Amino acid sequence: MKSVALIGRGAIGGVIVSWLNEGRIPGCRLVGVLARTKNDPFVTNSLDDILCRKPDLVIEAASQTAAREYLPRILEASCDCLLLSVGVLSDPSFERKCREAILRNRSRLMVSTGAIGGLDLLQAMQLTETLRSVNLVSTMHAERLVQPWMGALLTKQLHTCDQEFLAFEGTAREAASKFPTLTNVAATVGLATLGLDATRVQLIAHPVSDRKTHAIHAVSDLSDLRLCLENRVSCDNPHTSALTPMSIVRYLLNAERSFVVGV
């Protein structure tokens, strides 16, 4: 029986907790949840308390801020971690710190597929050593792109636009750094392929869209991949795709199945 702990009980973590508590993931049991509000015996606000329960797997489903604070300690405790706030790895020094902890403690850090698909094909293309370019275009509601570092002109444009426009263009590393709650997809695609500095990202602001759209275009000598996903946002958190928690549920279910499709 795999023991599982959660960091975060919001729009993503809450769904995963429900599946575990209802016994809908055979072979897995919930041993703790790190969250701000303590409303049941599983919930605590102390990571030390979580780690004392000896989880086999810790699922980070909170934020880049939480991942930065807790991830190294989880890995140092020889726990495996499934990461959703992938953009935190856009900081080279933090990524290096995590990799060093993994080597010292024989833990594992796994990056979730989150709100996108096609990572299996992208990684296969990368293995051919002929992958030449990877481009991601993400479109979302304009006001959700507003960030504290933006100037007054761009901020006003995002609040008042009546047609879609290009709000950002750069590398996956830059996107993950500048839009920490919105660009885990960009970081994931970059890590799976050419790296965060060689993967190109465009963020398109849409005046009314209630979805997050991700269009991936990758080119290699053996394949030309075009993939487009239109995800509805969570009713509990407009920065999160509603489908994201199910990627974690799928992983937990497949980990215990003897017949698995899509590995």
Secondary structure by P-SEA (a helix, b strand, c coil): cbbbbbccccaaaaaaaaaaaaccccccccccccccccccccccccaaaaaaacccbbbbcccaaaaaacaaaaaaacbbbbbccccccccaaaaaaaaaaaaaccbbbbbbcccccaaaaaaaaaaaccccbbbbbbbccccccccccccaaaaaaaaccccccccccccaaaaaaacccccaaaaaaaaaccccccbbbbbbbbccccbbbbbbbbbcccbbbbbbbbbbccccccccccaaaaaaaaaaaaacccccccc
